[in-house]
Amino acid sequence: MRYLLCLIALLMIPSGPLRAEEGRAAVKDSAWAAYKASFLDPTGRVVDDGNGGISHSEGQGYGLLLAFLADKPADFEQIWSFTRRELLLRDDGLAAWKWSPADTPHVVDVNNATDGDILIAYALALAADRWERSDYSSAAATVARAILDKTVIEHGGRTLLMPGVEGFSASDRADGPVINPSYWIFEALPVLDRLVPSPKWQALAADGEAMIARLKFGPRQLPADWVSARTALKPAAGFPRTFGYNALRIPLYLMRAGRADRDLLLQLQRGMFAPDGSLVISDLETGAANDTLSDPGYRFINHILACVLDGTKLPDGAATFRPTQYYPSTLHLLGLSFVEEKHPECL
């Protein structure tokens, strides 16, 4: 089973994504305990308290990855048990994306969300290697194969990631295929390639980064949450034309994977953040601010950008984790683990 770590190590450069033996306790015990107390219920369900208390495959995947980074195998197993039992109900190996405590049956949308599937497979693969769990490795490979077979497509000379099996393809929509650029979790793709080898994974990573570099919409020159890739890349019809809660993850994912050049990161930083460091949700056409997010988890993305681009140390108190809501708190811990592991000079 140690072959997985060895193969990943051959591929990844020092500034690249975390390997199984890296990241050990990169999320500190106190931070994980606070996160767990706020968002993980006793059944292993990660609760999105900013979205009506639902759970989803994304949250379960984030929870698995953070439990791995905290080196907490019992918590990992608890989250995986819920995920396996409650969400892996489809017959294609992917997870149903939405689970609601207020509804019966609890799964209210059986379509998948591919970013959640990627996070689940990635975390399982890392945990399988560290904790020598062949069952995790087998489950990870099953999900990775389903991602490759059901959601990775070729269109217009590009390798694309469908956000879900249903609703986004050229046969589903006049402007399809529609992609979500924040679903490219770059650090996971080399690991999935080792689980289910295919040249499509590398092509997916290369085309994803190339597309993100071209997504410069409106005065702020930022990507849209949802993008039509039918011909020229443009904001997809029927979705808000915004740089929003999806796309704000893009620089975090690029940095965690050691990808993206300085110009791209600078472009994203200039468009995303107000002078005071708040993150701006903006209208793509006018550049006007639709919302300004001051939560520490959102601000932390700007702190990491300053660290990676200029070696700037984190502001006082920024490395102290105090949970707020599920989503920014999750981004905060993912960012903190990255700085702890790859840029301790910024602490």
C-alpha positions as CSV (number, residue, x, y, z in Angstrom):
1,M,0.0,0.0,0.0
2,R,2.9,2.3,0.4
3,Y,3.2,2.5,-3.4
4,L,0.7,5.3,-3.4
5,L,2.9,7.6,-1.3
6,C,6.0,6.8,-3.4
7,L,4.3,7.5,-6.7
8,I,2.8,10.8,-5.5
9,A,6.2,11.8,-4.2
10,L,7.8,11.3,-7.6
11,L,5.2,13.6,-9.2
12,M,4.9,16.5,-6.8
13,I,7.4,19.3,-6.5
14,P,8.2,20.7,-3.0
15,S,5.7,23.5,-3.4
16,G,3.0,21.2,-4.6
17,P,0.1,19.5,-3.0
18,L,0.3,17.7,0.4
19,R,1.5,14.1,0.4
20,A,0.1,11.6,2.9
21,E,3.0,12.0,5.3
22,E,3.0,15.7,5.0
23,G,0.1,17.6,6.6
24,R,0.3,15.4,9.7
25,A,-1.4,17.5,12.3
26,A,-1.2,20.5,9.9
27,V,-4.6,21.3,11.4
28,K,-3.9,21.7,15.1
29,D,-5.8,19.8,17.8
30,S,-7.5,22.9,19.2
31,A,-8.6,24.1,15.8
32,W,-10.0,20.8,14.8
33,A,-11.8,20.4,18.2
34,A,-13.4,23.8,17.6
35,Y,-14.4,23.0,14.1
36,K,-15.8,19.6,15.1
37,A,-17.8,21.1,18.0
38,S,-19.4,23.6,15.6
39,F,-20.1,21.6,12.5
40,L,-19.8,17.9,13.0
41,D,-22.8,16.1,14.6
42,P,-22.5,12.7,16.3
43,T,-23.6,10.8,13.2
44,G,-20.7,12.1,11.2
45,R,-22.7,14.7,9.3
46,V,-21.0,17.9,8.5
47,V,-23.6,20.6,9.0
48,D,-23.7,23.7,6.7
49,D,-25.2,26.1,9.2
50,G,-25.2,28.9,6.6
51,N,-27.4,26.9,4.3
52,G,-30.3,25.8,6.4
53,G,-28.5,23.1,8.3
54,I,-28.3,20.8,5.3
55,S,-25.3,18.6,4.5
56,H,-23.8,17.9,1.2
57,S,-21.1,15.9,-0.5
58,E,-18.8,18.9,-0.6
59,G,-19.0,19.3,3.2
60,Q,-18.5,15.6,3.8
61,G,-15.4,15.8,1.6
62,Y,-14.0,18.9,3.3
63,G,-14.7,17.2,6.6
64,L,-12.8,14.1,5.6
65,L,-9.8,16.1,4.3
66,L,-9.7,18.3,7.5
67,A,-9.9,15.2,9.7
68,F,-7.0,13.7,7.8
69,L,-5.0,16.9,8.1
70,A,-5.7,16.9,11.8
71,D,-4.6,13.3,12.0
72,K,-7.8,12.1,13.6
73,P,-8.7,8.6,12.2
74,A,-11.7,8.1,14.5
75,D,-13.3,11.4,13.3
76,F,-12.4,10.5,9.8
77,E,-14.2,7.2,10.1
78,Q,-17.2,8.8,11.6
79,I,-17.5,11.3,8.7
80,W,-16.9,8.5,6.2
81,S,-19.5,6.3,7.8
82,F,-22.2,8.9,7.3
83,T,-21.1,9.7,3.8
84,R,-21.0,6.0,2.7
85,R,-24.4,5.3,4.3
86,E,-26.4,8.4,3.5
87,L,-24.9,9.8,0.2
88,L,-23.3,7.0,-1.8
89,L,-26.7,5.8,-3.0
90,R,-26.3,6.2,-6.7
91,D,-25.6,3.3,-8.9
92,D,-22.6,4.9,-10.7
93,G,-20.2,5.3,-7.7
94,L,-20.8,9.0,-7.1
95,A,-22.4,10.7,-4.1
96,A,-25.8,12.3,-4.1
97,W,-25.0,15.9,-3.3
98,K,-27.8,17.2,-1.0
99,W,-29.1,15.8,2.4
100,S,-31.7,17.7,4.4
101,P,-32.6,16.9,8.0
102,A,-36.0,18.5,7.5
103,D,-37.1,16.2,4.6
104,T,-38.0,12.5,4.3
105,P,-36.2,10.9,2.5
106,H,-33.3,13.1,3.6
107,V,-31.6,13.0,0.1
108,V,-33.5,15.6,-1.7
109,D,-31.4,15.8,-4.9
110,V,-29.7,12.6,-6.1
111,N,-27.6,14.4,-8.7
112,N,-23.9,14.5,-7.8
113,A,-21.7,17.5,-7.2
114,T,-18.3,16.6,-8.7
115,D,-16.2,18.8,-6.4
116,G,-17.7,16.8,-3.5
117,D,-16.8,13.6,-5.2
118,I,-13.2,14.7,-5.8
119,L,-12.8,15.8,-2.2
120,I,-14.1,12.4,-0.9
121,A,-11.9,10.3,-3.2
122,Y,-8.8,12.5,-2.5
123,A,-9.2,12.3,1.3
124,L,-9.9,8.6,1.2
125,A,-6.7,8.0,-0.8
126,L,-4.6,10.0,1.6
127,A,-6.1,8.3,4.6
128,A,-5.7,4.9,3.1
129,D,-2.0,5.4,2.8
130,R,-1.3,7.0,6.1
131,W,-3.5,4.7,8.2
132,E,-3.0,1.6,6.1
133,R,-6.7,1.1,5.3
134,S,-7.2,-1.0,2.2
135,D,-11.0,-0.4,2.4
136,Y,-10.4,3.4,2.0
137,S,-8.1,2.8,-1.0
138,S,-10.7,0.6,-2.7
139,A,-13.5,3.1,-2.0
140,A,-11.3,6.0,-3.3
141,A,-10.6,4.1,-6.5
142,T,-14.3,3.4,-7.1
143,V,-15.2,7.1,-6.7
144,A,-12.2,8.2,-8.8
145,R,-13.2,5.8,-11.6
146,A,-16.8,7.2,-11.6
147,I,-15.5,10.8,-11.7
148,L,-13.4,9.9,-14.7
149,D,-16.1,7.9,-16.5
150,K,-19.1,10.1,-15.8
151,T,-17.9,13.7,-15.4
152,V,-14.6,14.2,-17.4
153,I,-15.3,15.0,-21.0
154,E,-13.6,16.3,-24.2
155,H,-15.2,19.3,-25.9
156,G,-13.8,21.8,-28.3
157,G,-10.2,20.6,-27.8
158,R,-10.4,20.9,-24.0
159,T,-10.7,18.4,-21.2
160,L,-13.6,19.6,-19.0
161,L,-15.1,18.6,-15.7
162,M,-18.8,18.5,-15.6
163,P,-20.2,19.9,-12.3
164,G,-22.7,17.1,-12.2
165,V,-23.7,14.1,-14.3
166,E,-27.1,15.7,-15.1
167,G,-27.9,19.2,-16.3
168,F,-24.7,20.7,-17.6
169,S,-23.8,19.0,-20.9
170,A,-24.2,20.2,-24.4
171,S,-27.3,17.9,-24.7
172,D,-28.8,19.4,-21.5
173,R,-28.3,23.1,-22.3
174,A,-28.2,25.4,-25.3
175,D,-25.0,26.9,-23.9
176,G,-23.6,23.6,-22.6
177,P,-21.3,22.3,-21.6
178,V,-21.3,24.5,-18.5
179,I,-18.4,24.3,-16.0
180,N,-17.7,25.6,-12.6
181,P,-14.0,26.6,-12.5
182,S,-13.9,26.3,-8.7
183,Y,-14.6,22.6,-9.0
184,W,-11.0,22.0,-10.2
185,I,-9.4,20.9,-7.0
186,F,-5.9,20.8,-8.4
187,E,-4.1,19.2,-5.5
188,A,-6.3,16.1,-5.8
189,L,-5.9,15.4,-9.5
190,P,-2.4,13.7,-9.3
191,V,-3.7,11.5,-6.5
192,L,-6.7,10.5,-8.5
193,D,-4.4,9.7,-11.4
194,R,-2.5,7.3,-9.2
195,L,-5.7,5.6,-8.2
196,V,-7.1,5.3,-11.7
197,P,-4.3,6.1,-14.2
198,S,-5.3,8.1,-17.3
199,P,-3.8,10.9,-19.3
200,K,-7.1,12.7,-18.8
201,W,-6.2,13.8,-15.3
202,Q,-3.2,15.7,-16.4
203,A,-5.1,17.2,-19.3
204,L,-7.9,18.2,-17.0
205,A,-5.4,20.0,-14.7
206,A,-3.6,21.8,-17.5
207,D,-6.8,22.9,-19.3
208,G,-8.4,23.9,-16.0
209,E,-5.5,26.3,-15.2
210,A,-5.3,27.6,-18.7
211,M,-9.1,28.3,-18.7
212,I,-8.9,30.1,-15.3
213,A,-6.2,32.3,-16.6
214,R,-8.5,33.4,-19.4
215,L,-11.6,34.0,-17.3
216,K,-11.3,37.8,-17.0
217,F,-14.8,39.2,-17.1
218,G,-15.8,42.8,-16.5
219,P,-13.9,45.7,-14.9
220,R,-12.5,43.5,-12.1
221,Q,-11.2,40.8,-14.6
222,L,-12.5,37.9,-12.5
223,P,-13.9,34.5,-13.3
224,A,-17.6,33.7,-13.2
225,D,-19.0,31.1,-10.9
226,W,-20.6,29.3,-13.8
227,V,-19.1,29.4,-17.3
228,S,-20.3,28.3,-20.7
229,A,-17.5,26.4,-22.6
230,R,-19.6,25.7,-25.7
231,T,-17.4,27.9,-27.9
232,A,-15.8,31.0,-26.4
233,L,-15.7,31.0,-22.6
234,K,-18.4,33.3,-21.2
235,P,-20.7,33.5,-18.2
236,A,-23.3,30.8,-18.4
237,A,-27.0,31.7,-19.1
238,G,-29.5,31.3,-16.3
239,F,-26.9,31.8,-13.5
240,P,-26.2,35.1,-11.7
241,R,-23.4,36.9,-13.6
242,T,-21.2,37.2,-10.6
243,F,-17.8,36.4,-9.1
244,G,-19.3,34.7,-6.1
245,Y,-19.2,32.2,-3.3
246,N,-18.0,29.4,-5.7
247,A,-15.2,31.2,-7.5
248,L,-13.7,32.8,-4.4
249,R,-12.1,29.4,-3.7
250,I,-10.1,29.4,-6.9
251,P,-6.9,31.1,-5.6
252,L,-6.9,28.9,-2.5
253,Y,-7.0,25.8,-4.6
254,L,-4.3,27.0,-6.9
255,M,-2.0,27.9,-4.1
256,R,-2.5,24.7,-2.2
257,A,-1.5,22.8,-5.3
258,G,1.5,24.9,-6.0
259,R,0.0,26.0,-9.3
260,A,-0.5,29.4,-11.1
261,D,1.9,32.0,-12.0
262,R,2.4,35.3,-10.2
263,D,0.4,37.3,-12.7
264,L,-2.7,35.1,-12.3
265,L,-2.6,35.3,-8.5
266,L,-2.1,39.1,-8.6
267,Q,-5.0,39.4,-11.0
268,L,-7.3,37.5,-8.7
269,Q,-6.1,39.3,-5.6
270,R,-6.7,42.8,-7.2
271,G,-10.2,41.9,-8.3
272,M,-11.3,40.0,-5.3
273,F,-10.4,42.2,-2.3
274,A,-11.3,45.6,-1.1
275,P,-8.5,47.9,0.3
276,D,-9.4,46.8,3.8
277,G,-8.9,43.1,3.0
278,S,-12.6,42.2,2.8
279,L,-13.6,39.8,0.0
280,V,-16.0,41.4,-2.5
281,I,-18.7,39.4,-4.2
282,S,-19.2,41.4,-7.4
283,D,-21.2,41.9,-10.5
284,L,-19.2,40.8,-13.5
285,E,-20.6,43.4,-15.9
286,T,-20.3,46.5,-13.8
287,G,-17.7,45.4,-11.2
288,A,-20.1,46.7,-8.5
289,A,-20.0,45.0,-5.1
290,N,-23.0,42.8,-4.4
291,D,-21.7,41.9,-1.0
292,T,-18.6,42.4,1.1
293,L,-17.4,39.5,3.2
294,S,-15.3,40.3,6.3
295,D,-15.3,36.9,8.0
296,P,-11.8,35.9,9.0
297,G,-12.0,32.8,6.7
298,Y,-12.6,34.9,3.6
299,R,-10.0,37.5,4.6
300,F,-7.5,34.6,5.1
301,I,-7.4,34.0,1.4
302,N,-5.9,37.5,1.0
303,H,-3.4,36.8,3.7
304,I,-2.2,33.7,2.0
305,L,-1.9,35.5,-1.3
306,A,0.2,38.2,0.3
307,C,2.4,35.4,1.9
308,V,2.8,33.5,-1.4
309,L,3.3,36.6,-3.6
310,D,5.5,38.7,-1.3
311,G,6.4,36.7,1.8
312,T,4.2,38.9,4.0
313,K,3.6,37.5,7.4
314,L,0.1,36.9,8.6
315,P,-1.5,39.8,10.6
316,D,-1.6,39.4,14.3
317,G,-4.4,37.0,15.3
318,A,-5.0,35.7,11.8
319,A,-3.5,32.3,12.6
320,T,-5.9,31.8,15.5
321,F,-8.9,29.8,14.4
322,R,-12.3,30.6,15.8
323,P,-15.3,29.0,14.0
324,T,-17.9,31.3,12.6
325,Q,-20.0,29.6,9.8
326,Y,-19.3,26.4,8.1
327,Y,-18.0,27.7,4.7
328,P,-15.6,30.4,5.7
329,S,-14.4,28.3,8.7
330,T,-13.6,25.5,6.3
331,L,-11.7,27.8,4.0
332,H,-9.8,29.2,7.0
333,L,-8.7,25.8,8.2
334,L,-7.6,24.7,4.7
335,G,-5.6,27.9,4.4
336,L,-4.1,27.5,7.8
337,S,-3.0,24.0,7.1
338,F,-1.3,25.2,3.9
339,V,0.6,27.9,5.6
340,E,1.6,25.6,8.4
341,E,2.9,23.0,6.0
342,K,4.3,25.1,3.1
343,H,4.9,28.7,4.3
344,P,5.8,28.6,8.0
345,E,7.9,31.7,7.5
346,C,4.6,33.7,7.2
347,L,3.4,32.7,10.6
